[in-house]
Amino acid sequence: MAVASGTALAISALAAAAGILGANGVLDPLGRPLGTDFASFWSAGWLAFQGRAAEAYNWTALRDIQLNLLGTELFFPWNYPPIFLLLAAALARFDYLPALFLWQGASLVLAFLAYRRVLSTRLAALVALGCPAVFLCLAHGQTGLLTAALLLGGVLALPRHEILAGVLFGALAFKPQLGLLIPVFLAVGGYWRAFAAAAATVGALIALSFGIFGAETWAAFVRSLGTTQAIVLANGGAGFEKFQSVFAWARLWGSATFPAYALQGVYSALVTAFCVALWRGPIDMRLKGAGLLLGTLLVTPYVLDYDMVVLGAAMALIVSYGQEHGFRPWLKTTLAVAWLLPGAARSMNLLIPLPVTPLLLTALLLLVLREARGARGRMPIVALEPNPRGPLPGRSSA
């Protein structure tokens, strides 16, 4: 993995340098904004900063901002709840490129710090920076690094600092489709203080955004949900090949929307059952956390290839556990294939639309569940402390 990570990192650095050096202002050589999707973050944030937050959900107004301020005729819609406008408005205080570099740089640092609490410094750097999903996230100016940092940070904080863990989990309210399993995880584990802290954090963020941006902004967001569902999910406006869910696979094969949702629902219920089986009982928190992160990617229909940075965080937990307890047959192979998959998943979906990503992630989840069952008699690990010299030791828990 170290060689593959280093190679991927070098290729990513060269591609990023070529895009930046060949850019015309904020536009790359292909005429797209650098950071592509970040154009929606910055333009929506600009409107919010100007006191026009509700217009972020008016796609005509948003398109005009992107054309006039960024010079792009491509359109990048804003689909996030007003909670995320709190951060987007802060970023929009800067010009586009400084805001982009600040956003991606800070997200990358947060992800690295989370990885660093699980793996040795060198391996953490390679996993945090070299995974193909990271390059996809950076190229799209997307949220995958922040999402991974919050999820992994919550898992690591949970054994000793439940309130902090709840705050980190609650902060994921800006991307609610990736928080579906968190209440189940906390309830099954009996982490009620974290549950309450997460709920309070979500409530506080809603109240803060309501107070700053007003009721009309939330009303505009609610009205926009139907348009987003119709264009992005029902009609595949973003391109179903970018999605990594069972729902998207069914749609790529020509399924109608309702049967695709039904299939996703059955699959999500099955994944949730696997996760509940994993979370019950006193087992290593790294295995429980890996199950949460893998399940998070599997239960939602709305997950894209750049969200697979979360997969890297799950793999960091599994690798840390394996370094201490050994790797069972097929685990290393599955990890290696899963690590490489995000870089090829989009092309694979265009060539032969098979549910490779959901099946591979489910296989990895089942391998984690098998490992947990084999480790029931071992002393569980509940806290991970930073260790610059190698894999992290474990501590026992209730």
C-alpha positions as CSV (number, residue, x, y, z in Angstrom):
1,M,0.0,0.0,0.0
2,A,2.9,2.3,0.7
3,V,4.2,2.0,-2.8
4,A,0.8,2.5,-4.3
5,S,0.1,5.5,-2.1
6,G,3.4,7.1,-3.0
7,T,2.7,6.6,-6.7
8,A,-0.9,7.9,-6.5
9,L,0.3,10.9,-4.5
10,A,2.9,11.7,-7.2
11,I,0.4,11.4,-10.0
12,S,-2.1,13.5,-8.1
13,A,0.5,16.2,-7.4
14,L,1.4,16.4,-11.1
15,A,-2.2,16.5,-12.2
16,A,-2.9,19.3,-9.7
17,A,0.1,21.3,-10.8
18,A,-0.9,20.9,-14.5
19,G,-4.4,22.2,-13.7
20,I,-3.2,25.2,-11.7
21,L,-0.3,26.2,-14.0
22,G,-2.6,25.9,-17.1
23,A,-5.4,27.8,-15.5
24,N,-6.9,31.0,-16.9
25,G,-7.8,32.9,-13.8
26,V,-10.1,30.6,-11.8
27,L,-10.8,28.4,-14.8
28,D,-8.8,25.2,-15.6
29,P,-7.5,24.4,-19.2
30,L,-10.9,22.8,-19.9
31,G,-12.8,25.9,-19.0
32,R,-14.1,24.5,-15.6
33,P,-13.6,26.3,-12.3
34,L,-10.7,24.9,-10.4
35,G,-12.2,22.7,-7.7
36,T,-15.4,22.4,-9.9
37,D,-18.0,21.8,-7.2
38,F,-16.5,24.4,-5.0
39,A,-18.0,26.9,-7.4
40,S,-21.4,26.2,-5.8
41,F,-20.0,26.5,-2.3
42,W,-18.3,29.8,-2.9
43,S,-21.2,31.4,-5.0
44,A,-23.8,30.3,-2.4
45,G,-21.6,31.6,0.4
46,W,-21.1,34.9,-1.5
47,L,-24.9,35.3,-1.7
48,A,-25.2,34.5,2.0
49,F,-22.4,36.9,2.9
50,Q,-24.2,39.6,1.0
51,G,-27.4,39.0,3.0
52,R,-29.1,37.1,0.1
53,A,-28.9,33.6,1.6
54,A,-32.3,32.4,0.3
55,E,-31.2,33.1,-3.3
56,A,-28.6,30.3,-3.0
57,Y,-31.5,27.9,-3.6
58,N,-32.7,29.9,-6.6
59,W,-30.7,28.3,-9.3
60,T,-31.2,31.2,-11.7
61,A,-29.7,33.6,-9.3
62,L,-26.9,31.2,-8.5
63,R,-26.1,30.6,-12.2
64,D,-25.9,34.4,-12.7
65,I,-23.4,34.7,-9.8
66,Q,-21.2,31.9,-11.2
67,L,-21.2,33.5,-14.6
68,N,-20.6,37.1,-13.5
69,L,-18.0,36.4,-10.7
70,L,-16.3,33.2,-11.9
71,G,-16.8,33.5,-15.7
72,T,-18.1,30.0,-16.1
73,E,-21.1,29.1,-18.2
74,L,-21.2,25.7,-16.5
75,F,-23.7,25.5,-13.6
76,F,-23.0,24.0,-10.2
77,P,-26.1,23.9,-8.0
78,W,-26.3,24.3,-4.3
79,N,-28.1,21.4,-2.5
80,Y,-26.8,21.7,1.1
81,P,-28.9,22.8,4.1
82,P,-28.5,26.3,5.4
83,I,-26.2,24.9,8.2
84,F,-23.5,24.6,5.6
85,L,-24.0,28.3,4.6
86,L,-22.4,29.2,7.9
87,L,-19.1,27.8,6.6
88,A,-19.6,28.8,3.0
89,A,-20.3,32.4,3.9
90,A,-17.1,32.5,5.9
91,L,-15.1,31.1,3.0
92,A,-16.7,33.6,0.6
93,R,-15.1,36.5,2.5
94,F,-12.0,35.6,0.5
95,D,-11.5,35.6,-3.3
96,Y,-12.3,32.3,-5.0
97,L,-8.8,30.8,-5.2
98,P,-7.7,31.7,-1.7
99,A,-11.0,30.3,-0.4
100,L,-10.5,27.1,-2.4
101,F,-7.0,26.5,-1.1
102,L,-8.0,27.4,2.5
103,W,-11.0,25.0,2.3
104,Q,-9.1,22.1,0.9
105,G,-6.0,22.7,2.9
106,A,-7.8,22.9,6.2
107,S,-9.9,19.8,5.4
108,L,-6.8,17.9,4.4
109,V,-5.1,18.8,7.7
110,L,-8.1,17.8,9.8
111,A,-8.2,14.4,7.9
112,F,-4.5,13.9,8.4
113,L,-4.8,14.6,12.2
114,A,-7.6,12.1,12.5
115,Y,-5.6,9.4,10.6
116,R,-2.5,10.3,12.7
117,R,-4.3,9.1,15.8
118,V,-4.8,5.7,14.3
119,L,-1.6,5.0,12.2
120,S,2.0,5.9,12.4
121,T,3.0,9.3,10.9
122,R,4.4,8.0,7.7
123,L,1.5,5.5,7.0
124,A,-1.1,8.1,8.0
125,A,0.4,10.6,5.6
126,L,0.4,8.1,2.7
127,V,-3.2,7.0,3.5
128,A,-4.5,10.5,4.0
129,L,-2.8,12.0,1.0
130,G,-2.3,9.1,-1.5
131,C,-5.7,7.4,-1.6
132,P,-7.3,8.0,-5.1
133,A,-10.5,9.1,-3.4
134,V,-8.6,12.0,-1.9
135,F,-7.5,13.3,-5.3
136,L,-11.1,13.0,-6.5
137,C,-12.3,15.0,-3.5
138,L,-9.6,17.7,-4.0
139,A,-10.3,17.9,-7.8
140,H,-14.0,18.5,-7.1
141,G,-13.4,20.9,-4.1
142,Q,-15.7,18.6,-2.2
143,T,-16.5,17.7,1.4
144,G,-15.1,14.1,1.6
145,L,-12.1,15.0,3.7
146,L,-14.1,17.0,6.2
147,T,-16.7,14.2,6.4
148,A,-14.0,11.6,7.0
149,A,-12.3,13.7,9.7
150,L,-15.6,14.2,11.6
151,L,-16.7,10.6,11.4
152,L,-13.2,9.2,12.3
153,G,-12.8,11.9,15.0
154,G,-16.1,11.0,16.5
155,V,-15.2,7.3,16.6
156,L,-11.9,8.0,18.3
157,A,-13.3,10.4,20.8
158,L,-16.3,8.2,21.8
159,P,-14.7,5.9,24.4
160,R,-13.4,8.7,26.6
161,H,-15.1,11.9,25.5
162,E,-18.7,11.1,24.6
163,I,-19.8,14.8,24.5
164,L,-17.0,15.7,22.1
165,A,-17.9,12.7,20.0
166,G,-21.5,13.7,19.9
167,V,-20.5,17.3,18.8
168,L,-18.4,15.9,16.0
169,F,-21.1,13.5,14.8
170,G,-23.7,16.3,15.1
171,A,-21.6,18.6,12.9
172,L,-22.2,16.1,10.0
173,A,-25.7,17.6,9.8
174,F,-24.4,19.6,6.8
175,K,-24.5,16.4,4.9
176,P,-27.4,14.5,6.5
177,Q,-27.4,11.5,4.0
178,L,-24.1,10.4,5.5
179,G,-25.4,10.5,9.1
180,L,-28.2,8.0,8.8
181,L,-26.5,5.3,10.9
182,I,-25.1,7.5,13.6
183,P,-28.2,7.5,15.8
184,V,-28.4,3.7,15.5
185,F,-24.7,3.3,16.3
186,L,-25.0,5.4,19.4
187,A,-28.2,3.8,20.6
188,V,-27.0,0.2,20.1
189,G,-23.8,1.0,21.9
190,G,-25.6,2.8,24.7
191,Y,-23.7,6.0,24.2
192,W,-26.6,8.2,25.3
193,R,-24.5,11.2,26.3
194,A,-23.0,11.3,22.8
195,F,-26.5,10.8,21.4
196,A,-27.8,13.8,23.3
197,A,-24.7,15.9,22.4
198,A,-25.2,15.1,18.7
199,A,-28.9,16.0,18.8
200,A,-28.1,19.2,20.7
201,T,-25.4,20.1,18.2
202,V,-27.8,19.6,15.3
203,G,-30.4,21.7,17.0
204,A,-27.8,24.5,17.8
205,L,-26.6,24.6,14.2
206,I,-30.2,24.8,12.9
207,A,-31.0,27.6,15.4
208,L,-27.8,29.5,14.5
209,S,-28.4,29.3,10.8
210,F,-32.1,30.2,11.3
211,G,-31.1,33.2,13.4
212,I,-28.4,34.4,10.9
213,F,-30.1,33.7,7.6
214,G,-33.7,33.8,8.5
215,A,-36.8,31.6,8.1
216,E,-37.0,32.3,4.4
217,T,-33.7,30.6,3.7
218,W,-34.9,27.4,5.4
219,A,-38.2,27.7,3.5
220,A,-36.2,28.0,0.2
221,F,-34.1,25.0,1.1
222,V,-37.2,22.9,1.8
223,R,-38.8,24.0,-1.5
224,S,-35.6,23.1,-3.4
225,L,-35.6,19.5,-2.1
226,G,-38.1,18.4,-4.7
227,T,-36.1,19.9,-7.5
228,T,-32.9,18.3,-6.2
229,Q,-34.5,14.9,-5.9
230,A,-36.0,15.1,-9.4
231,I,-32.9,16.4,-11.2
232,V,-30.1,14.7,-9.3
233,L,-31.5,11.4,-8.1
234,A,-34.5,10.7,-10.4
235,N,-33.0,11.9,-13.6
236,G,-29.3,11.5,-12.8
237,G,-28.4,15.1,-13.5
238,A,-25.0,14.7,-11.8
239,G,-24.3,11.4,-13.8
240,F,-25.2,8.1,-12.2
241,E,-21.8,6.8,-13.1
242,K,-20.4,9.0,-10.3
243,F,-22.7,7.5,-7.7
244,Q,-21.6,4.4,-5.8
245,S,-24.9,3.1,-4.4
246,V,-27.2,0.2,-5.2
247,F,-29.8,2.8,-6.2
248,A,-27.5,4.3,-8.8
249,W,-26.5,0.8,-10.2
250,A,-30.2,0.0,-10.7
251,R,-30.8,3.3,-12.4
252,L,-27.8,2.7,-14.7
253,W,-29.5,-0.5,-15.8
254,G,-32.6,1.3,-16.7
255,S,-34.7,0.7,-13.5
256,A,-37.5,3.1,-12.8
257,T,-37.0,5.3,-9.8
258,F,-39.3,3.6,-7.3
259,P,-37.9,0.0,-7.8
260,A,-34.4,1.4,-7.5
261,Y,-35.4,3.1,-4.2
262,A,-37.0,-0.1,-3.0
263,L,-33.9,-2.1,-3.8
264,Q,-31.7,0.4,-2.0
265,G,-34.1,0.2,1.0
266,V,-33.8,-3.6,1.2
267,Y,-30.0,-3.4,0.9
268,S,-29.8,-0.7,3.5
269,A,-31.8,-2.7,5.9
270,L,-29.5,-5.7,5.4
271,V,-26.4,-3.6,5.9
272,T,-27.9,-2.0,9.1
273,A,-28.6,-5.5,10.4
274,F,-24.9,-6.5,9.8
275,C,-23.8,-3.3,11.5
276,V,-26.0,-3.9,14.6
277,A,-24.6,-7.4,14.9
278,L,-21.1,-5.9,14.8
279,W,-21.8,-3.1,17.3
280,R,-23.4,-5.3,20.0
281,G,-21.1,-6.5,22.6
282,P,-17.7,-5.4,24.0
283,I,-15.4,-5.5,21.0
284,D,-12.6,-3.4,19.7
285,M,-13.7,0.2,19.0
286,R,-11.7,0.2,15.8
287,L,-13.8,-2.6,14.4
288,K,-17.0,-0.9,15.5
289,G,-15.9,2.3,14.0
290,A,-14.9,0.7,10.7
291,G,-18.4,-0.8,10.6
292,L,-20.0,2.6,11.1
293,L,-17.9,4.2,8.3
294,L,-18.5,1.3,5.9
295,G,-22.2,1.2,6.7
296,T,-22.5,5.0,6.2
297,L,-21.4,4.6,2.6
298,L,-23.7,1.7,1.9
299,V,-27.1,2.8,3.4
300,T,-27.6,6.0,1.4
301,P,-28.5,6.2,-2.3
302,Y,-26.7,9.5,-2.5
303,V,-23.0,8.7,-2.2
304,L,-20.5,9.7,-4.9
305,D,-16.9,8.5,-5.6
306,Y,-15.3,11.5,-3.9
307,D,-17.2,10.5,-0.7
308,M,-15.0,7.4,-0.6
309,V,-12.5,9.3,1.5
310,V,-14.6,7.9,4.3
311,L,-13.6,4.4,3.1
312,G,-10.0,5.4,3.6
313,A,-10.8,6.3,7.2
314,A,-12.5,2.9,7.7
315,M,-9.4,1.2,6.2
316,A,-7.1,3.1,8.6
317,L,-9.0,1.6,11.5
318,I,-8.9,-1.9,10.0
319,V,-5.2,-1.6,9.2
320,S,-4.4,-0.4,12.8
321,Y,-6.3,-3.4,14.2
322,G,-4.6,-5.8,11.8
323,Q,-1.2,-4.5,12.6
324,E,-1.8,-5.5,16.2
325,H,-3.8,-8.7,15.8
326,G,-2.8,-9.9,12.4
327,F,-4.8,-10.1,9.1
328,R,-7.1,-12.9,8.4
329,P,-7.2,-14.5,4.9
330,W,-8.6,-12.2,2.1
331,L,-8.6,-9.1,4.3
332,K,-5.4,-7.6,2.9
333,T,-6.5,-8.3,-0.7
334,T,-9.9,-6.8,-0.1
335,L,-8.3,-3.7,1.5
336,A,-6.0,-3.3,-1.4
337,V,-8.7,-3.5,-4.0
338,A,-11.0,-1.3,-2.0
339,W,-8.2,1.3,-1.7
340,L,-7.8,1.5,-5.5
341,L,-11.4,1.3,-6.4
342,P,-12.5,4.9,-6.2
343,G,-10.0,5.9,-8.9
344,A,-11.6,3.5,-11.3
345,A,-15.2,3.3,-10.2
346,R,-16.6,6.0,-12.5
347,S,-15.0,4.5,-15.6
348,M,-16.1,1.0,-14.6
349,N,-19.7,2.2,-14.2
350,L,-19.6,3.7,-17.7
351,L,-18.2,0.5,-19.3
352,I,-20.1,-2.2,-17.4
353,P,-22.5,-0.9,-14.7
354,L,-22.1,-3.5,-12.0
355,P,-22.5,-2.8,-8.3
356,V,-18.8,-3.3,-7.6
357,T,-18.4,-0.7,-4.9
358,P,-21.4,-1.7,-2.8
359,L,-20.5,-5.4,-3.1
360,L,-16.8,-4.8,-2.2
361,L,-17.7,-2.6,0.7
362,T,-20.2,-5.1,1.9
363,A,-17.5,-7.9,1.7
364,L,-15.2,-5.7,3.7
365,L,-18.0,-5.1,6.3
366,L,-18.5,-8.9,6.6
367,L,-14.8,-9.5,7.0
368,V,-14.8,-7.0,9.9
369,L,-17.9,-8.7,11.4
370,R,-16.1,-12.1,11.1
371,E,-13.0,-10.6,12.8
372,A,-15.2,-9.2,15.6
373,R,-16.9,-12.5,16.2
374,G,-13.5,-14.2,16.5
375,A,-12.3,-11.5,18.9
376,R,-15.3,-11.7,21.3
377,G,-13.1,-13.2,24.0
378,R,-10.3,-10.7,23.7
379,M,-10.0,-7.6,25.8
380,P,-11.7,-4.9,23.8
381,I,-10.0,-1.7,22.9
382,V,-11.9,1.5,23.7
383,A,-9.4,4.4,23.3
384,L,-6.7,5.1,20.8
385,E,-3.9,7.5,21.7
386,P,-1.5,9.1,19.4
387,N,1.7,7.2,19.1
388,P,4.4,8.5,16.7
389,R,6.3,5.3,16.8
390,G,3.8,2.8,15.3
391,P,0.4,1.2,15.7
392,L,-1.7,2.3,18.6
393,P,-2.2,0.3,21.8
394,G,-5.6,-0.5,23.1
395,R,-7.3,0.0,26.3
396,S,-10.2,-2.0,27.8
397,S,-13.7,-0.7,28.2
398,A,-17.1,-1.6,29.4
